[in-house]
Every structure is written in C-alpha cells, then in structure tokens.
Amino acid sequence: MQALNWQWLRFADLGVDALYDALALRCRVFILEQGAYLDPDGLDRHAWHLLGHDGAGVLQAYLRTVDPGHKYDEPSIGRVITAPERRGQGLGLELMQQGIARTVAQWPGLGIRISAQAHLQRFYGSFGFVAVSDEYLEDDIPHIEMLWTPPVVQG
C-alpha cells in the first residue's frame, strides 16, 4: 500500500480544491452510501481537517477535529472516512492514529469525545475510546458517544 501524504489544516487554510475534495469524499460516503442528511453542519469552520492524499494527489482519507466547546467540552473527532475503493487496506487505522496524535498535540491533557456509529464501537475501542452513553439515533443511524482519556503521567 502506498503511503499517504498527510495535511492538518484549519478551515480557512484548506483552499478551494482541498475543501471541494473533502466535501466530495464526505458526500460519496455519508450521503450516497448512508442516506440523505445535511453534511455541512456549521462545525467545519471550527475544526482542524486531516487529509490523506495518495502520490497522485487524490484524497483517500479524511477526518476533522472540532474545537473544544463547539460540539462537546472536549475536542471531537468526526467525519472519519476512507475512500470506498481503499477500504480494507488499513487506512482507517492510520487515519485514526494520525488524528488522535494531532488532536492530542493540539490540546495536550484533554480527552477526545466522539459520536461513533454503534457498529464501529470495537474499532474505536481499539484506540482506547470507551462508551459513555446508551445508543441513540443520529441521522437515522445508531450511534454511541465514546470518550478517550489521556493517560495519567506519573511524576
């Protein structure tokens, strides 16, 4: 598998091409595969965006981390996607590792809260996220709130 080139950008720094690519990939996965809902939810402007491009410059993986205080008290990783044709190649693992590392570096000492699709609870659990809510419907898809807590540093 070809390594991806990762970019970690604020909304204003995305540029029109990167923004278009991100929204197009999000549309392919979240709207065409999962059903209609309003993807641009007003939180993109308050988030860091992690984009993974292949050697040809094609966006293959994406997530965003919403700033603390806009969705939850903690930073919140969401819109986690890999291109459908690249699934099963470990990109989701690499994407989450990159996203968690960059989020922790941006807000050291804070936890990370997510609204995970319920069927992905084990996947997110493998990164240390723990369920902190009952299942609920979000955009007609079962979700569960999960929290990652930073390790306690012993002095």
N, C-alpha and C positions, 0 to 999 in steps of 0.2 A: 504494500500500500504506500502510495506517495505521501510524504509529509505535507502538512498544510502550513501556510503562512498565516499567522495569527495577528489580528489587529484588535486593539482595545481602545475604543473611541467614544467620546461624548457625542450626543445627537448633533450638535452644531458642527462637529468635525467630520461627520460621515461623508459629506459631499453628496451630490445628487445621484451619482452612479452607485455608490455603496448603499445608499438609502433605498434606491429602486431595487437593487439586487436582494437586499434583506426583506423588503416587503413582498417581493415576488416569491421568494422561497417560503416565507411565512404563509402567503396565500395558497401556494401549492399544497402545503401540509395542513395548515389549520382550517382552511375554508373548503378547498376541494376534497380533501380526504375526510375531514371530520364534520363538516356541515357549516352552514352559514352562521356567522356572528361578526360583530364589529371588532376586527383585529386592532386597528389604530385606536387605542383606548385612552389616549391622553398622557400615558406614562412614559412614552419613548423620549420625550424632551427632558425627563428627569432620570435618565438612566445612562449607564455605560453599555456599549454594544460590543460584543465579541464576535468577530467574523473570521472564519477559517476558509481561505481560498486555496485552491489547488495550484499547481505550477502554471496552468493556463489562465489563471485569474478568475476561475469560476467559483462562486460561493458554494461551499459544500456543507458548512456547519455554522450555526448561529445561536447565540443566546443574548439576553440582556439582563443587566442587574439594575433594578430600580433603587434609587437612593433611599436611605432610611427616612421614614416619616411620610412617604408618599403612598405606599401600599400597606406596609407594616412598619412597626417601630424599627425593625432590623432591615438591612439591605435584603432584597428579594430577587433571587434568580428566577427567570421565567422565559417563555417563548423559546424553549430549548428544542432545536431541530437539527436534523441532518437531512441532506438531500435524499429522497427516496431511493435513488439508484446507488447510493453509497451505504445503505443500511447493512448491518451485519459485518462491518469491517472494523469495528472498534472506535469509530469516530465519536459516538455518543460518550464513551468513557473518556476519551481525550478532551472532548469539548467540556465536560463537567469538571475534569481535573484542572483545565485551564481557567474555567470560570470561577471555581472555588478559590484557586490560588490568587487570582487577580482581585476578587472581591475581598478576600482576607487582607491582601496587601493594601487595598484602598481604605478599608475600615478595620484596622487591627483591633482585636479584642471583642468585636461584635459577632453575634451569631448571624446565621443566614436563614431566613424563613422562605418557604416555597409553598405554592399551591400546586400539588402534584396530581396528575391523573392517577386515580386509585390503582390501576393495573400496573403502574410503574413504581409502586411503593418499594418493592425489593431492590430495584435498580438504584433509586435514590438512597435507600438504606445502606447500600454498599459503600456509600461515601460518608456515612455517619449521620444521615438525616433520620430523625425519629418522628413518628406520627404524634401529633399533638391535638388532633381533633377527630371527631367522627367523620364519616364520609358525607359529602354534600354534593349537590349538583352545581356545576359551573358551566354555562353554555350547553346544558343538557348532557354533560359528560360527568360521571362520578369522579370527584376529586377528594383529596385529603390534605390537610395542612401539615407540613413537616418542618422541623427545626434542626439545624446543625448548630452545635455549640462548640466554641473554640476550646481546645484542650487547656487545662489549667497548668500554668507554668509554675513549677516549684522553684523557689529561690533558695 
